[in-house]
């Protein structure tokens, strides 16, 4: 089953300083952290804050190209989690024909925000994310730090996200 989610905020992993995008369901009962790259975090943050640049950045450019070609982004789905890697699809419609494009979740989220398209996460991904093996994400971090990171993520509140500073 798909669950509609929204970007609750961005934060930094306190141990590795890697950006994390936090998605929460519309009732704020379920959340999922996704580690992303700095450039994708910046693309998400600038859209959340409605920062305009004099020249289009990559996600803005792609969104503008799709609009010019009259292709609509109808939704994105984060549909799998394998080997600690999230997978997503972008759903596009042109002249009544639907196209599905494989994407990294961070790029799909950045585009969905620009298009005003809904973000969905498969409930099996939410369940799998609870069992993410942090050891392959952060192989050189000892068990104490891993436990602190888990505790940090479990206790995040909206106030912790600040102004999405990168």
GIZI-V456920 format. One record per run of one state. SS is the DSSP state (A for helix, B for strand, O for the rest). FROM is the first residue (numbers start at 1). TO is the last residue. If there is no record, write none. Layout:
ss,from,to
SS,FROM,TO
SS,FROM,TO
//
This chain:
ss,from,to
O,1,1
B,2,12
O,13,18
B,19,25
O,26,30
B,31,35
O,36,37
A,38,48
O,49,57
A,58,68
O,69,71
B,72,82
O,83,84
B,85,94
O,95,96
B,97,103
O,104,104
A,105,115
O,116,117
B,118,122
A,123,129
O,130,133
A,134,137
O,138,142
A,143,154
O,155,157
A,158,161
O,162,166
//
